[in-house]
């Protein structure tokens, strides 16, 4: 183990928060100098070795996505794994689930993503922006940040007095709606906010206008927030509630579930019920010569599954307590030091008759130190840390009977992390960056201790308590040029994994069900992203953006890694203009998306042919004495292409992705 740890002691990872103002023109490029706010300090983007992609709520709403992951998938280097429209999770550079860290209001977000069909489950309503970092950030946030992180930042009222907004959007394909309304109040340094929303969708239709039975979903959302600044102390508190129902598709569903009325939104078939409650408190204390940030939170996630008989089969509940602290001190004008610490405690319990993973307790601690300095044109970032994670499982009914392969256990895992990053500002318009980062992840409960039937695939899954901790070493190289009317960026990365965990089929059978076991071996991921935006001075209202991202993953035995997305090219033409009269802003943006074939599938996957999509977005902002109106229209897959996306889990049932969808949105802002 010491040799394994010593080989993983280099990284760069500076957590940056980018203001959304610089992204009014396009969501994938930087046209103006930006101010980034790291997890530690405010900085110009030139003074960090890390690349981060912000995605404002405005840009998410322009495309009226079905969920937050769907909106994030528009960013180069980001894909989504889907089970229909409703169930999806972000994929960053070929990694997903417990290898991507989700942050909500400054704290780790966990919602039992240990299954492929367990989506992110977060709506885009009530957020201010989302920021995506690509590459390991385990140094700052502990395990599960091997592939990157998604930071979800909630809205905070900025205008004084009482303000509010209400909006709705309509989806033609699913005959769906998403409606929400919010109210906010601010006086000086004290503020309050509240928001509520609901959505409902019927089954979607594919490019052949064939209904995909039981792909429906619905959700109910509530958010509260309050904050203040008193002297040296600033506090932001938030509470999030959501209740979602997701229909899910089983192999051979049509043989026992008859199609109901086309507009039906009932849940008589197999479906998930997911109840989520999240409370977070973010605190900043400005000491005489330093700054202390302390966050604390509680999360409750209840997941129930009805296999279609009207009775709950799987009922698993997760309660999490979270705490993090960061102390920052400026050592000189250009040098900053940070000490960061996180604590996470989770309790998982089963209450249903069908059990796949056991009752368990998990406690994780992370401690790290970081320093950033700027000698001349250079930026140097480095740090080191340690992570400890303990996992204890308990004897659980119907799971740990005598003679079973998986028995209760207690484990304690300690791993080191590190960072090293460099950025060189050659001149005002050219930046060169490189960073090397380590990441880590203890295998999750399913990988360690699963011992049951996975209904979604009709396979029997068996974990392995002897699996080792995953470790990875990722190196990035980036060139960024922003000169007059041309912006270009090119990134390449090479990511090596030690003891990568994956699910593999065996020759065994359990009462006619095929047995799958979790295995591990070394693996490598390599790929890159490129983007180019042209905004000629002769036509400032116009911009043309092209981006391409590709990743290739290979196991040590030469076989492809599972769930590696196909290469994706996106081309966008945008016209946008601001006006001085009642129509204050308008834009039109056609888009072309090409996905290359994926002919190197994983062991139990199938190859996927190429496909292309034609999309269209347009919007207008109208000013009025009582507040502004924002109207939008979005068309996805306008040619009604019949296609399979490689990361769609439904393609294994020969079910195509969503066909043509036209969305209309309207929002009114009050003041």
C-alpha positions in Angstrom: 0.0 0.0 0.0 2.8 2.6 0.7 4.1 2.2 -2.8 0.6 2.7 -4.2 0.1 5.8 -2.1 3.4 7.4 -2.9 2.7 7.1 -6.6 -0.4 9.2 -6.2 0.9 12.4 -4.6 0.6 15.1 -7.3 -2.3 17.3 -8.4 -3.6 20.6 -9.3 -7.2 21.4 -8.4 -8.4 24.9 -7.6 -12.1 25.1 -7.2 -13.3 28.2 -9.1 -16.6 29.9 -9.2 -17.1 31.9 -12.4 -19.5 34.9 -12.6 -22.3 34.4 -15.1 -22.1 37.9 -16.6 -19.4 36.9 -19.0 -21.6 34.2 -20.5 -24.4 36.3 -21.8 -23.4 35.7 -25.4 -22.6 32.0 -25.3 -22.6 29.1 -22.8 -19.4 27.4 -24.0 -16.9 30.3 -24.4 -15.3 33.2 -22.6 -15.4 36.5 -24.5 -14.6 38.8 -21.6 -12.1 38.7 -18.7 -13.8 36.9 -15.9 -13.6 37.0 -12.2 -13.5 33.5 -10.7 -14.1 32.8 -7.1 -12.2 29.7 -6.0 -13.2 27.7 -3.0 -10.7 30.0 -1.3 -10.3 33.4 -3.0 -11.4 35.7 -5.8 -9.2 35.5 -8.9 -9.1 36.3 -12.6 -9.4 33.1 -14.6 -5.9 33.6 -15.8 -4.6 32.9 -12.3 -5.7 29.3 -12.0 -4.4 26.1 -13.7 -7.9 24.5 -13.7 -10.6 24.7 -16.4 -14.2 25.2 -15.2 -17.4 25.6 -17.1 -20.2 27.8 -15.7 -23.8 27.2 -16.8 -26.2 29.9 -15.8 -29.9 29.3 -15.3 -30.6 31.5 -18.3 -28.6 29.1 -20.5 -30.3 26.1 -19.0 -33.7 27.5 -19.6 -33.0 28.5 -23.2 -33.1 24.8 -24.2 -35.9 23.8 -21.9 -34.2 20.6 -20.9 -36.1 17.7 -19.2 -33.8 18.0 -16.1 -30.6 19.4 -14.8 -28.4 16.6 -16.2 -30.0 17.1 -19.7 -29.0 20.8 -19.5 -25.4 20.0 -18.5 -25.0 17.6 -21.4 -24.8 20.6 -23.7 -21.3 21.4 -22.4 -18.3 20.0 -24.3 -16.8 17.1 -22.4 -20.2 16.4 -20.6 -22.6 13.7 -21.6 -25.5 12.1 -19.7 -26.4 8.5 -18.9 -30.2 8.1 -19.3 -33.0 5.7 -18.7 -35.6 7.6 -20.6 -36.0 11.4 -20.3 -36.5 11.6 -16.6 -33.7 9.4 -15.1 -30.3 10.7 -16.0 -26.9 11.6 -14.5 -24.0 13.6 -15.8 -21.0 11.9 -17.4 -17.8 13.8 -17.3 -15.0 12.6 -19.5 -16.3 9.0 -19.4 -17.0 8.9 -15.6 -20.4 9.0 -13.8 -22.2 8.1 -10.6 -20.0 7.8 -7.6 -17.0 9.0 -9.5 -18.5 12.5 -10.0 -19.0 14.6 -6.9 -22.2 16.7 -6.7 -22.2 19.8 -4.5 -25.4 21.4 -3.4 -25.2 24.7 -1.5 -21.6 24.0 -0.7 -22.1 20.5 0.7 -21.7 17.0 -0.8 -25.0 15.7 -2.3 -25.8 12.0 -2.0 -29.0 10.3 -3.3 -28.0 6.7 -3.6 -26.5 6.7 -7.1 -25.1 3.3 -6.7 -27.4 1.9 -9.4 -27.2 2.8 -13.1 -30.9 3.7 -13.2 -30.7 6.0 -10.2 -30.6 9.5 -11.7 -29.3 12.8 -10.2 -32.9 13.7 -9.3 -32.5 17.4 -9.1 -34.6 20.0 -10.9 -33.1 23.2 -12.4 -35.8 25.4 -10.8 -34.5 27.8 -8.1 -30.8 27.7 -9.0 -28.6 30.6 -10.0 -26.0 28.6 -11.9 -24.1 25.4 -12.2 -20.4 25.1 -12.4 -18.6 22.0 -13.7 -15.0 21.2 -13.0 -13.3 18.4 -15.1 -10.7 16.3 -13.4 -10.1 15.0 -9.9 -10.9 17.2 -6.9 -10.5 14.6 -4.2 -7.9 16.8 -2.5 -10.6 19.4 -1.6 -13.7 17.3 -1.3 -12.7 13.7 -0.5 -13.6 10.6 -2.3 -16.0 10.3 -5.3 -14.5 13.3 -7.0 -12.3 11.2 -9.4 -13.8 12.5 -12.6 -14.8 16.0 -11.6 -17.5 17.9 -9.7 -20.8 19.6 -10.3 -21.4 22.6 -8.1 -25.0 23.7 -7.9 -25.5 27.2 -6.6 -28.9 28.3 -5.3 -30.4 31.7 -6.2 -30.0 34.6 -3.7 -32.1 37.8 -4.1 -30.1 40.8 -5.2 -32.7 43.5 -5.5 -34.0 45.4 -2.5 -37.7 45.1 -1.5 -40.2 42.4 -2.5 -39.6 40.7 -5.8 -41.0 37.5 -7.5 -41.4 35.5 -10.7 -43.6 32.8 -12.1 -43.1 30.7 -15.2 -44.2 27.6 -17.1 -43.0 25.6 -20.0 -44.7 23.0 -22.2 -43.2 19.9 -23.9 -44.9 18.6 -27.0 -43.4 15.1 -27.0 -44.4 14.2 -23.5 -47.4 16.5 -23.3 -45.5 17.7 -20.2 -45.4 20.9 -18.1 -43.0 22.3 -15.6 -44.3 25.3 -13.6 -42.8 27.2 -10.7 -43.1 30.4 -8.8 -40.8 32.2 -6.4 -40.9 35.2 -4.1 -37.9 37.0 -2.4 -37.4 39.9 0.0 -34.2 41.8 0.8 -33.4 44.7 3.1 -29.8 45.7 3.4 -27.8 42.5 4.3 -30.9 40.4 5.3 -32.9 38.4 2.8 -35.5 35.6 2.5 -36.7 33.5 -0.5 -39.2 30.8 -1.2 -40.0 28.8 -4.4 -42.4 26.0 -5.3 -42.9 24.0 -8.5 -44.3 20.9 -10.1 -43.8 18.9 -13.3 -45.6 16.1 -15.0 -44.9 14.1 -18.2 -46.5 11.3 -20.1 -44.6 8.6 -21.9 -42.3 9.9 -24.6 -42.4 9.0 -28.3 -39.3 8.1 -30.3 -38.3 9.2 -33.8 -40.7 6.6 -35.3 -43.5 8.1 -33.3 -43.6 4.9 -31.2 -44.6 5.4 -27.6 -42.1 4.1 -25.0 -44.4 2.6 -22.4 -44.0 3.7 -18.8 -41.3 6.3 -19.4 -43.5 8.9 -17.6 -42.4 11.0 -14.6 -43.7 13.7 -12.2 -42.2 15.8 -9.5 -43.0 18.3 -6.7 -40.5 20.8 -5.4 -40.2 23.3 -2.6 -37.3 25.6 -1.6 -36.7 28.0 1.3 -33.8 30.2 2.0 -32.6 33.0 4.3 -29.4 34.8 4.9 -27.8 37.8 6.6 -24.5 39.6 7.2 -23.8 40.9 10.7 -20.4 42.4 11.2 -17.8 39.8 10.2 -20.3 36.9 10.0 -22.2 36.0 6.8 -24.7 33.2 6.8 -26.8 31.5 4.0 -29.4 28.8 5.0 -31.3 26.7 2.5 -33.9 24.0 2.6 -34.8 21.8 -0.4 -37.7 19.4 -0.7 -38.6 17.1 -3.7 -40.8 14.2 -4.3 -40.5 12.4 -7.6 -42.1 9.4 -9.3 -40.3 7.8 -12.2 -41.7 5.0 -14.3 -39.1 2.5 -15.3 -38.8 0.0 -18.1 -38.1 -3.7 -17.5 -37.0 -6.2 -20.1 -40.3 -7.6 -21.5 -42.5 -5.0 -19.9 -45.1 -5.2 -22.6 -45.7 -8.9 -21.8 -47.3 -8.1 -18.5 -48.2 -4.3 -18.6 -50.9 -3.2 -21.0 -50.7 0.2 -22.5 -53.1 2.7 -20.9 -54.6 5.8 -22.4 -51.9 7.9 -24.2 -52.3 10.9 -21.9 -52.2 8.8 -18.8 -50.0 10.0 -16.0 -50.9 7.2 -13.6 -48.3 4.9 -11.9 -49.9 1.5 -12.1 -46.7 0.0 -13.6 -43.2 -0.4 -12.1 -41.9 2.9 -10.8 -39.6 4.7 -8.3 -40.8 7.0 -5.5 -38.0 9.3 -4.3 -38.4 11.7 -1.4 -35.6 14.1 -0.7 -35.1 16.7 2.1 -31.9 18.8 2.3 -30.9 21.5 4.8 -27.6 23.4 4.4 -26.0 26.3 6.3 -23.1 28.2 4.8 -21.1 30.5 7.1 -18.2 32.8 6.4 -16.4 34.5 9.3 -13.9 37.2 8.4 -11.1 37.1 11.0 -8.6 40.0 11.4 -6.0 38.5 9.1 -7.8 35.4 7.5 -11.2 34.0 6.6 -12.9 30.9 8.0 -15.7 29.1 6.1 -17.9 26.6 7.9 -20.7 24.6 6.3 -23.1 22.1 7.9 -26.0 20.2 6.5 -28.4 17.2 6.8 -29.8 15.2 3.9 -32.6 12.6 3.9 -33.2 10.4 0.9 -35.9 7.7 0.8 -36.1 5.5 -2.3 -39.0 3.1 -2.8 -39.7 0.8 -5.8 -43.0 -0.7 -6.8 -42.4 -3.6 -9.3 -45.9 -3.1 -10.7 -48.1 -5.0 -8.3 -49.1 -2.0 -6.2 -46.8 -3.1 -3.4 -43.4 -1.6 -2.4 -40.6 -4.1 -2.8 -37.4 -2.1 -2.3 -37.5 0.6 0.4 -34.0 2.0 1.3 -33.4 5.1 3.3 -30.3 7.2 3.6 -29.6 9.9 6.2 -26.5 12.0 5.9 -24.8 14.6 8.2 -22.2 16.8 6.5 -19.7 19.4 7.7 -16.8 21.2 6.1 -14.4 24.0 7.1 -11.8 26.1 5.2 -9.4 28.5 6.7 -7.7 30.9 4.2 -4.8 33.3 4.8 -2.9 35.6 2.5 0.8 35.1 3.1 1.7 37.9 0.7 0.2 39.9 -2.1 0.4 37.0 -4.5 0.5 33.9 -2.2 -2.4 32.3 -0.4 -2.6 29.3 1.9 -5.6 27.2 2.7 -6.4 24.4 5.1 -9.5 22.4 4.2 -11.5 19.7 6.1 -14.6 17.7 5.5 -16.7 15.2 7.5 -19.5 13.0 6.1 -21.5 10.5 8.0 -24.2 8.3 6.3 -26.7 5.8 7.6 -28.4 3.4 5.1 -31.3 1.2 6.2 -33.7 -1.2 4.5 -37.4 -1.4 5.2 -38.7 -3.3 2.2 -38.9 -7.1 1.5 -36.5 -7.0 -1.5 -32.9 -6.1 -0.4 -29.9 -5.7 -2.7 -27.5 -3.9 -0.3 -27.2 -4.3 3.5 -27.8 -1.9 6.3 -24.6 0.1 6.7 -22.9 3.1 8.4 -20.2 5.2 6.6 -18.0 7.9 8.0 -15.5 9.8 5.9 -12.9 12.5 6.9 -10.8 14.6 4.6 -8.0 17.0 5.5 -5.8 18.9 3.0 -3.5 21.9 2.7 -3.2 24.1 -0.4 -1.0 27.0 -1.5 -1.1 29.2 -4.6 1.6 31.7 -5.6 2.1 33.9 -8.7 5.8 34.6 -9.6 5.7 36.9 -12.6 3.7 35.4 -15.4 3.5 32.0 -13.7 0.8 30.6 -11.4 1.9 27.7 -9.2 -0.7 25.7 -7.2 0.2 22.7 -5.0 -1.2 20.8 -2.1 -1.5 17.5 -0.3 -4.0 15.8 1.9 -5.3 12.6 3.5 -8.6 10.8 3.4 -10.0 8.2 5.7 -13.3 6.3 5.1 -14.8 3.7 7.4 -17.6 1.4 6.2 -19.6 -1.0 8.5 -22.3 -3.3 7.2 -24.8 -5.2 9.4 -26.5 -8.5 9.1 -29.6 -7.7 7.1 -32.7 -9.9 6.7 -32.9 -11.9 3.4 -29.4 -10.9 2.5 -26.8 -12.3 4.8 -28.1 -15.9 5.4 -25.5 -18.5 6.3 -23.5 -19.7 3.4 -24.0 -16.5 1.3 -21.0 -15.1 -0.5 -21.2 -11.7 1.2 -21.2 -11.5 5.0 -21.2 -8.4 7.3 -17.9 -6.6 7.5 -16.1 -3.5 8.9 -13.4 -1.7 6.9 -11.2 1.4 7.4 -9.5 2.9 4.4 -6.8 5.6 4.4 -5.5 7.2 1.3 -3.3 10.2 0.4 -4.0 12.9 -2.2 -1.9 15.6 -3.8 -1.9 18.3 -6.4 0.4 20.3 -8.7 -0.7 22.9 -11.3 0.9 25.5 -13.5 -0.5 28.3 -15.6 1.6 30.6 -17.8 0.2 33.9 -19.1 2.2 34.3 -22.2 0.5 37.6 -22.9 -3.0 39.2 -22.5 -4.7 36.8 -24.9 -2.8 33.5 -24.6 -2.8 31.2 -21.6 -1.1 27.8 -21.2 -2.2 25.5 -18.4 -1.3 22.1 -17.1 -2.4 20.2 -14.0 -1.8 16.8 -12.5 -4.4 15.5 -10.0 -5.0 12.4 -7.9 -8.4 11.0 -7.1 -9.8 8.3 -4.9 -13.0 6.3 -4.3 -13.8 3.6 -1.9 -16.1 1.1 -3.6 -19.7 1.8 -2.9 -22.1 -0.5 -0.9 -23.4 -2.2 -4.1 -19.9 -3.0 -5.3 -18.8 -4.3 -1.9 -21.9 -6.1 -0.6 -24.7 -6.4 -3.3 -26.3 -9.9 -3.1 -29.6 -9.8 -4.8 -31.7 -9.5 -8.0 -31.5 -6.3 -10.0 -35.0 -6.1 -11.4 -34.2 -3.5 -14.0 -32.0 -6.0 -15.9 -33.2 -9.3 -14.5 -29.7 -10.2 -13.4 -28.3 -11.3 -10.0 -25.5 -9.0 -8.7 -22.9 -10.1 -6.2 -20.4 -7.7 -4.6 -16.9 -8.3 -3.3 -15.9 -6.9 0.1 -12.2 -7.4 -0.8 -12.3 -4.8 -3.6 -9.5 -2.3 -3.2 -9.8 1.5 -3.2 -9.8 3.0 -6.6 -7.0 5.5 -7.3 -6.5 7.6 -10.4 -3.9 10.0 -11.7 -5.1 12.6 -14.3 -2.9 15.0 -16.3 -4.4 17.9 -18.3 -2.9 20.2 -20.8 -4.9 23.3 -22.0 -4.2 26.1 -24.5 -6.6 29.0 -24.3 -6.6 32.0 -26.7 -9.0 35.0 -26.5 -7.9 37.6 -29.1 -10.3 40.2 -30.4 -13.1 38.3 -32.1 -11.6 34.8 -31.8 -11.8 32.5 -28.8 -10.3 29.1 -29.0 -9.5 26.4 -26.4 -7.9 23.0 -26.7 -7.7 20.5 -23.8 -6.2 17.0 -23.7 -6.0 14.6 -20.7 -4.7 11.2 -19.8 -6.3 9.5 -16.8 -4.9 6.3 -15.3 -6.8 4.1 -12.9 -5.5 1.6 -10.4 -8.1 -1.0 -9.5 -11.0 0.4 -11.5 -14.3 -1.3 -10.4 -16.8 -2.5 -12.9 -19.6 -5.0 -13.2 -19.0 -8.1 -15.4 -21.1 -11.1 -16.5 -20.1 -14.6 -15.5 -21.1 -18.1 -16.6 -23.1 -18.6 -13.3 -26.8 -18.7 -13.0 -29.1 -18.1 -10.0 -32.6 -19.7 -10.6 -32.2 -19.0 -14.3 -31.0 -15.4 -13.7 -27.5 -14.6 -15.0 -25.0 -13.8 -12.3 -22.9 -10.6 -12.6 -20.0 -9.9 -10.2 -18.0 -6.8 -9.5 -14.4 -7.0 -10.7 -11.5 -4.6 -10.8 -8.4 -4.0 -12.9 -6.3 -1.1 -14.0 -7.6 1.1 -16.8 -6.9 4.3 -18.8 -9.0 7.1 -20.1 -7.7 9.5 -22.7 -9.4 12.2 -24.6 -9.9 15.9 -25.1 -12.2 18.9 -25.8 -11.9 21.7 -28.3 -14.0 24.8 -28.9 -13.8 27.7 -31.3 -16.0 30.8 -31.4 -15.9 33.5 -34.0 -17.6 36.9 -33.5 -16.5 39.1 -36.4 -16.5 42.9 -35.6 -18.4 43.6 -38.8 -21.4 41.5 -37.4 -21.2 41.7 -33.6 -24.7 40.3 -33.2 -23.6 37.1 -34.7 -21.4 34.3 -33.3 -20.5 30.9 -34.6 -19.3 28.2 -32.2 -18.1 24.7 -32.8 -17.0 22.2 -30.1 -15.9 18.6 -30.1 -15.3 16.2 -27.3 -14.1 12.6 -27.3 -12.9 10.0 -24.8 -11.5 6.5 -25.1 -11.4 4.0 -22.2 -9.4 0.8 -22.1 -9.1 -1.9 -19.4 -5.7 -3.5 -18.7 -6.8 -6.6 -20.4 -7.3 -4.7 -23.6 -11.2 -4.6 -23.5 -13.1 -1.3 -23.7 -14.3 0.2 -20.4 -18.1 0.2 -19.9 -20.3 3.2 -20.7 -17.8 5.2 -22.7 -19.7 7.9 -24.7 -19.3 8.4 -28.4 -17.5 11.5 -29.7 -19.8 14.5 -30.0 -19.6 17.6 -32.3 -21.9 20.6 -31.7 -22.1 23.6 -34.0 -24.2 26.6 -33.0 -25.0 29.8 -34.9 -26.3 32.6 -32.7 -27.8 36.0 -33.4 -28.4 38.2 -30.3 -29.2 41.8 -30.0 -30.0 44.2 -27.2 -32.5 47.1 -27.8 -33.3 50.3 -26.0 -37.1 50.1 -26.3 -39.6 47.7 -24.9 -38.0 44.6 -26.4 -34.8 44.7 -24.5 -33.2 41.5 -25.9 -33.8 38.9 -28.5 -31.8 35.9 -29.8 -32.1 33.1 -32.4 -29.8 30.1 -32.3 -30.0 27.0 -34.6 -27.8 24.1 -33.6 -26.4 20.9 -35.2 -25.2 17.9 -33.1 -23.3 15.0 -34.5 -22.5 11.9 -32.5 -20.0 9.6 -34.0 -20.4 5.8 -33.9 -19.3 3.9 -30.8 -17.9 0.7 -32.2 -15.9 -0.3 -29.1 -18.6 -1.1 -26.5 -17.9 -2.6 -23.1 -18.3 -6.3 -22.3 -22.1 -6.5 -22.0 -22.9 -3.5 -24.2 -23.8 -3.2 -27.9 -22.2 -1.0 -30.6 -24.1 2.2 -31.5 -24.3 3.8 -34.9 -23.7 7.5 -35.6 -26.6 10.0 -35.5 -27.2 13.7 -35.9 -29.8 16.1 -34.4 -31.0 19.5 -35.6 -32.1 21.8 -32.8 -33.4 25.4 -32.6 -33.7 27.9 -29.7 -35.1 31.4 -29.7 -36.2 33.9 -27.1 -37.2 37.5 -26.4 -37.3 39.7 -23.3 -40.0 42.3 -23.1 -39.8 45.1 -20.5 -42.9 46.4 -18.8 -43.6 48.8 -15.9 -44.5 45.9 -13.6 -41.5 43.8 -14.6 -40.1 42.0 -17.6 -41.5 39.0 -19.6 -39.1 36.3 -21.0 -40.6 34.2 -23.8 -38.8 31.2 -25.4 -39.2 28.4 -27.9 -37.0 25.4 -28.3 -37.0 22.6 -30.8 -35.0 19.4 -30.2 -34.5 16.7 -32.9 -36.5 18.7 -35.4 -36.0 16.1 -38.1 -37.5 13.5 -35.8 -34.4 11.3 -36.1 -34.8 7.7 -34.9 -31.5 7.0 -33.0 -29.9 5.2 -30.1 -27.5 7.2 -27.9 -24.7 5.0 -26.6 -25.4 6.0 -23.0 -29.1 5.2 -23.1 -29.8 2.2 -21.0 -33.0 1.6 -22.9 -31.2 0.7 -26.1 -30.6 -2.8 -24.6 -34.4 -3.3 -24.9 -34.2 -2.0 -28.5 -35.9 1.3 -27.5 -34.9 4.5 -29.3 -34.3 7.9 -27.8 -36.8 10.8 -27.8 -38.2 12.0 -31.1 -39.1 15.6 -32.0 -39.9 17.9 -29.1 -41.1 21.5 -29.3 -41.1 23.4 -26.0 -42.6 26.8 -25.2 -41.7 28.8 -22.1 -42.9 32.0 -20.5 -41.8 33.7 -17.3 -42.9 36.9 -15.7 -40.7 38.9 -13.3 -42.4 41.1 -10.7 -40.9 44.0 -8.7 
